[in-house]
Amino acid sequence: MSDSTVSCPYCNASMPRPQPASKSRRIACIRCGESFAGPLAGSEPAAAKGVPTALPTPAAISKRNRHIGLIVIGCMSIVFVGALIFAWQTRGQRGGRSLAESPALGYLPDDTNLIMAMNVAAADEARRERKADKEPDIVDRLCFSPNAMLPVERWTGLTRGDVEEIVVGLKVDANLIPKVRLIVRTRSSYNAASVRERLGSFRSKQDGSKQIDLIRPNGLPVEAVLWCATERTFVVTITPEDMQRVPDEPAKNVERLAAPLVDLMRYRTEKGTYFWLMGHSEDWEKTSLKIFLNKWTVEERKKLFRVRTFAAAMRVDGGVVTSRARPARITEKVDPGERGLAVELAVITATDADSIVIREACEAWIKNKNLEMRDGNLNGPLYTMSMAGSALEWEKAIDALRAGISFR
């Protein structure tokens, strides 16, 4: 084909190139009638400009596709990382925060081996979800009711609406009196002077980097120590020596605690959990815990002390069961009936045989207390299960435990 002609791409017919005066570069084929774009007459052919007229090779097309693919993958990666960062930073706001992420937990010394934690804000959300705002729950019974076991409101003057979370950490060993650390984190700034006055501060002093107060809380038979750590967090211990073990700055991770506890904190928390109780000891018989179980028979204590590590976590029963069998976690829906409360339990024993004994004891206790067992998995020394019940059923079950009723 000469420079003065063009070829139709549809039927390959040759025809004259359009003149420069033409208002359109589109050409109507004289054979098939199809319209196509063509060069103006007198323009320099592409080959003369050094531009190849041949179609791109398969290798060139493949290279171009790779470049486009890399650009797409890069953009997707940026979006994914951004979404991951957003999800991580807002997980606590969405109710999915694990206990390991609790800011208050950072003030526990590394020798802590028994922990009770309450996310009061999450508990309030759970009560609203169950439409039981006025119904007393475990947080009230432990900290805010007139006869609470740990009367935070009576001691400090802070109401339930003032408090975000409460953590109690104990070191229970062979000593008769456990080392107790109470950490309270408020939802906004608290009045430190008022808290000091309510807790019965009678002397302030500098202890290292901490400004501490010696206090006599109302109803407590011993003196204690208060440290107003930040405008939203304060810490109480029994002795000044124990306060010295409290970190000056909250630890950023929980690896300083016993490894079995860390695993339970990080990976065994369901969304909406607001109460945790967990502990670890190589031999509970050698700790002061047994003095709190003086109403239990010797046989019951021996059965209980087969446990090395345990964790119980309470949440609203949403009718979802997550199988804890490793390596897979299988989630399934069940009929929750009335919206009650669910507890996830994980127990690690010294031997596989001990875990079988604990499983039988737990299942018998659940049946005796009219609770519903949703899931149970036995994997060597690890036993995990879920149980559910109404608020009233759980109230009776917890009262039974406190009264020293056996697993039978």
C-alpha positions in Angstrom: 0.0 0.0 0.0 1.4 3.4 -1.1 1.5 6.6 1.1 -1.4 8.0 -1.0 -3.9 5.3 -0.1 -5.4 3.9 3.0 -6.7 0.4 3.7 -10.2 -0.4 5.3 -9.7 -2.4 8.5 -13.0 -4.2 7.9 -12.7 -5.5 4.3 -9.1 -4.5 3.5 -10.2 -2.4 0.5 -7.7 0.3 -0.7 -8.8 3.9 -1.3 -7.3 7.4 -1.6 -6.2 9.2 1.5 -8.5 12.2 2.5 -7.3 15.7 1.5 -6.0 18.1 4.1 -9.0 20.4 3.5 -11.4 17.6 4.7 -13.3 18.6 7.9 -13.3 15.0 9.1 -10.6 12.3 9.3 -13.2 9.6 9.3 -13.4 7.7 6.0 -16.4 5.8 4.5 -15.2 2.6 2.8 -16.1 2.4 -0.9 -16.6 -1.3 -0.6 -18.3 -2.2 2.7 -19.6 1.2 3.7 -18.1 1.0 7.2 -16.6 4.2 8.7 -13.2 4.4 10.2 -10.6 6.9 11.3 -7.8 7.5 8.9 -4.8 9.9 8.4 -5.1 13.1 6.3 -3.5 13.2 2.9 -0.1 14.9 2.9 0.6 13.9 6.6 3.8 12.1 7.3 3.4 8.3 7.5 3.9 6.8 10.9 6.8 4.8 9.7 8.6 7.9 8.6 8.5 9.3 12.1 10.2 6.2 13.5 7.0 4.8 15.0 6.4 1.1 14.2 3.2 0.4 12.4 3.1 -3.2 13.5 0.8 -4.4 16.3 2.3 -4.8 19.7 3.8 -8.2 20.4 2.4 -10.6 23.0 5.4 -10.0 25.2 4.7 -6.2 25.2 1.0 -6.8 26.0 2.0 -9.1 28.9 4.4 -6.5 30.3 1.8 -3.7 30.0 -0.8 -6.0 31.8 1.7 -6.7 34.6 2.2 -3.0 35.1 -1.5 -2.4 35.3 -1.9 -5.3 37.7 0.8 -4.0 40.0 -0.9 -0.6 40.1 -4.3 -2.2 40.9 -2.8 -4.4 43.6 -0.9 -1.4 45.1 -4.1 0.6 45.3 -6.0 -2.3 46.9 -3.2 -2.8 49.4 -3.3 0.8 50.5 -7.1 0.6 50.9 -6.8 -2.7 52.9 -4.1 -1.3 55.2 -6.1 1.8 55.8 -9.2 -0.2 56.7 -7.2 -2.4 59.0 -5.7 0.5 60.8 -9.2 2.1 61.2 -10.6 -1.2 62.5 -7.8 -1.6 65.0 -8.1 1.9 66.3 -11.9 1.8 66.7 -12.3 -1.8 67.8 -12.8 -0.8 71.4 -15.6 1.6 70.3 -17.2 -1.2 68.4 -17.3 -3.5 71.4 -14.7 -5.9 70.2 -11.8 -5.0 72.5 -10.0 -7.9 74.2 -9.0 -7.7 77.8 -5.4 -7.4 76.7 -6.2 -4.0 75.3 -7.6 -2.5 78.5 -5.7 0.7 79.5 -6.3 -0.1 83.2 -4.5 -3.5 82.8 -1.3 -1.7 82.1 -0.9 -0.7 85.8 -0.9 -4.3 87.0 2.6 -5.5 88.3 4.1 -8.5 86.5 3.6 -10.8 89.4 -0.2 -10.6 89.2 -1.8 -14.1 88.8 -5.5 -13.5 89.6 -7.5 -10.8 87.7 -11.0 -9.6 87.8 -11.9 -6.9 85.3 -15.2 -5.1 84.5 -15.8 -2.9 81.5 -18.6 -0.8 83.1 -19.3 1.1 79.9 -19.7 -2.2 77.9 -21.9 -3.6 80.7 -24.2 -0.5 80.4 -24.5 -1.0 76.7 -25.3 -4.7 77.3 -28.1 -3.7 79.7 -29.6 -1.3 77.2 -29.4 -4.0 74.5 -31.3 -6.4 76.8 -33.7 -3.6 77.8 -32.8 -4.1 81.4 -31.3 -0.8 82.3 -32.7 -0.9 85.9 -31.9 -4.5 86.4 -29.0 -5.2 88.9 -26.2 -7.1 87.3 -22.8 -8.6 88.3 -21.2 -5.1 88.0 -23.7 -3.7 90.5 -23.4 -6.6 92.8 -19.6 -6.4 92.9 -19.0 -2.6 92.9 -22.1 -0.3 93.0 -24.9 -1.8 95.1 -25.2 -0.8 98.8 -23.9 -4.3 99.8 -21.3 -4.6 97.0 -18.3 -6.9 97.7 -16.0 -4.1 96.4 -18.0 -0.9 97.2 -16.3 1.5 94.7 -19.2 4.0 94.9 -19.4 4.0 98.7 -15.6 4.4 99.0 -14.9 6.9 96.3 -18.3 8.7 95.6 -18.0 7.7 91.9 -21.2 6.4 90.4 -21.6 3.8 87.8 -22.0 6.4 85.2 -18.7 8.0 86.1 -16.6 4.8 85.8 -15.4 3.2 82.5 -13.6 0.1 83.8 -12.4 -1.5 87.0 -9.6 -4.0 87.3 -8.6 -5.9 90.4 -5.3 -7.8 90.3 -4.0 -10.0 93.0 -0.8 -11.9 93.7 -1.9 -15.0 95.6 1.0 -17.1 96.9 2.0 -18.8 100.1 1.5 -15.5 102.1 -1.7 -15.4 104.2 -2.7 -12.0 102.8 -2.8 -11.6 99.0 -1.3 -8.5 97.4 -4.2 -6.5 96.1 -4.2 -3.8 93.3 -7.3 -1.9 92.4 -7.3 0.2 89.3 -10.2 2.5 88.4 -10.5 4.3 85.1 -13.2 6.9 84.7 -15.1 8.0 81.6 -13.9 11.6 82.1 -11.7 13.5 84.5 -12.4 12.8 88.1 -12.1 15.2 91.1 -8.9 13.9 92.7 -9.4 16.0 95.9 -12.8 14.5 96.4 -11.6 11.0 95.8 -8.8 11.5 98.4 -11.3 12.9 100.9 -13.8 10.0 100.4 -11.0 7.4 100.7 -9.9 8.9 104.0 -6.5 10.4 103.1 -4.6 11.3 106.2 -1.1 11.8 104.8 0.5 12.5 101.4 4.1 11.9 100.5 6.4 11.5 97.5 7.4 7.9 96.9 9.9 7.8 94.0 8.1 9.3 91.0 4.6 8.8 92.6 2.7 11.2 94.8 0.8 8.8 97.1 -1.7 9.2 99.9 -2.1 6.9 102.9 -5.8 6.3 103.3 -8.3 4.6 105.6 -11.3 3.6 103.4 -14.6 3.4 105.2 -15.3 -0.2 106.3 -11.8 -1.5 105.4 -10.0 -2.9 108.5 -6.5 -1.9 107.3 -4.9 1.2 106.0 -4.2 1.4 102.2 -2.3 3.5 99.6 -3.8 5.7 96.9 -2.0 7.0 93.8 -3.9 9.4 91.5 -1.9 8.3 88.4 -3.7 10.4 85.8 -6.8 12.6 85.5 -8.8 9.5 84.6 -7.0 6.7 86.5 -6.2 6.0 90.1 -4.7 3.0 91.8 -5.2 1.6 95.3 -2.9 -1.0 97.0 -2.7 -2.3 100.6 0.9 -1.4 101.3 3.4 1.2 100.0 5.8 -1.6 99.1 3.1 -3.0 96.8 2.5 0.4 95.2 6.2 0.5 94.3 5.6 -2.5 92.1 2.9 -0.7 90.1 4.4 0.7 86.9 4.9 4.5 86.8 3.6 4.4 83.2 1.0 1.9 82.0 2.7 -1.0 80.2 1.9 -1.1 76.5 1.6 -4.9 76.3 0.7 -7.8 78.6 3.6 -10.1 77.8 5.0 -9.3 81.3 2.2 -11.5 82.8 2.1 -15.3 82.8 2.0 -16.7 79.2 -1.2 -18.8 79.7 -3.1 -15.7 80.9 -1.9 -13.6 77.9 -3.2 -16.2 75.5 -6.6 -16.2 77.1 -6.7 -12.4 77.2 -5.8 -12.0 73.5 -7.7 -14.8 71.7 -10.7 -15.9 73.8 -12.8 -12.8 74.1 -16.1 -12.5 72.2 -17.6 -9.1 71.1 -19.5 -7.4 73.9 -17.7 -9.1 76.7 -17.8 -6.9 79.8 -16.7 -9.1 82.8 -13.6 -11.3 83.1 -12.3 -13.5 85.9 -9.0 -15.4 85.2 -6.0 -16.8 87.1 -2.9 -18.9 86.8 -0.8 -20.9 89.2 1.3 -24.0 88.9 -0.1 -25.2 92.2 -3.2 -23.4 93.7 -2.8 -25.5 96.9 0.3 -23.5 97.7 -1.5 -20.2 97.4 -3.7 -18.2 99.8 -6.7 -18.9 97.6 -7.6 -21.8 99.7 -8.5 -19.6 102.6 -11.4 -18.2 100.6 -12.7 -21.7 100.0 -13.0 -22.7 103.7 -16.7 -23.7 103.1 -15.7 -26.2 100.4 -14.9 -29.8 101.4 -11.4 -31.2 101.0 -12.5 -33.3 98.1 -14.0 -30.3 96.3 -10.9 -28.3 96.7 -8.7 -31.1 95.4 -11.0 -31.4 92.4 -10.8 -27.6 91.8 -7.1 -27.4 92.2 -6.5 -29.7 89.3 -6.8 -26.5 87.3 -3.7 -24.5 86.5 -5.2 -21.7 84.4 -8.8 -20.6 84.0 -10.7 -17.7 82.4 -14.4 -16.9 82.5 -15.9 -14.1 80.4 -19.5 -12.8 80.5 -21.4 -11.1 77.7 -25.0 -10.8 76.4 -26.3 -14.0 74.9 -26.8 -13.1 71.2 -27.5 -16.7 70.1 -24.0 -17.2 68.6 -21.7 -20.1 69.5 -18.1 -20.0 68.6 -16.4 -23.4 68.7 -13.1 -23.2 70.5 -11.6 -26.3 69.1 -8.2 -25.5 67.6 -7.0 -24.9 64.9 -10.3 -23.9 63.4 -12.9 -21.6 65.0 -16.4 -22.4 63.8 -19.3 -20.0 64.5 -22.9 -21.0 64.2 -26.2 -19.5 65.1 -28.5 -21.0 67.7 -31.9 -19.8 69.0 -31.0 -17.6 72.0 -34.6 -17.7 73.4 -34.8 -14.7 75.7 -31.8 -12.4 75.6 -30.0 -13.6 78.7 -26.3 -13.8 79.5 -23.6 -16.1 78.2 -20.3 -17.1 79.8 -17.2 -18.4 77.9 -15.1 -20.7 80.0 -11.6 -21.9 79.3 -9.7 -24.2 81.7 -6.1 -25.6 81.4 -5.1 -28.5 83.7 -1.8 -30.2 84.4 -2.7 -33.4 82.6 -5.2 -34.7 80.0 -6.8 -36.8 82.7 -7.4 -33.8 84.9 -9.2 -32.0 82.2 -11.7 -34.8 81.9 -12.4 -34.6 85.6 -13.0 -30.8 85.3 -15.2 -31.3 82.3 -17.4 -33.7 84.1 -17.6 -31.4 87.2 -18.5 -28.4 85.1 -21.2 -30.2 83.1 -22.7 -31.5 86.3 -22.7 -28.1 87.9 -24.3 -26.5 84.8 -27.1 -29.1 84.8 -27.7 -28.6 88.5 -28.0 -24.8 88.1 -30.4 -25.1 85.1 -28.0 -23.3 82.8 -27.8 -24.2 79.1 -24.6 -25.7 77.7 -24.0 -24.5 74.2 -20.6 -25.8 73.3 -17.8 -28.0 74.8 -14.4 -28.9 73.5 -11.8 -31.1 75.1 -8.3 -30.8 73.6 -5.7 -32.5 75.8 -5.3 -30.4 79.0 -7.5 -27.6 77.5 -11.3 -27.6 78.1 -13.5 -24.9 76.7 -17.2 -24.4 76.7 -20.0 -21.9 76.5 -23.0 -21.7 78.8 -26.1 -19.4 78.9 -28.9 -18.5 81.1 -31.2 -15.7 82.2 -30.0 -13.0 84.6 -32.0 -14.7 87.4 -30.5 -18.1 86.7 -27.0 -16.6 86.8 -27.7 -14.7 90.0 -28.7 -17.9 91.7 -25.6 -19.7 90.3 -23.2 -17.1 91.4 -24.8 -17.0 94.9 -24.4 -20.8 95.1 -20.7 -20.5 94.3 -20.2 -17.8 96.9 -22.0 -19.9 99.4 -19.6 -22.8 98.8 -22.0 -25.2 97.0 -20.0 -28.0 95.4 -20.0 -29.0 91.8 -22.3 -32.0 92.5 
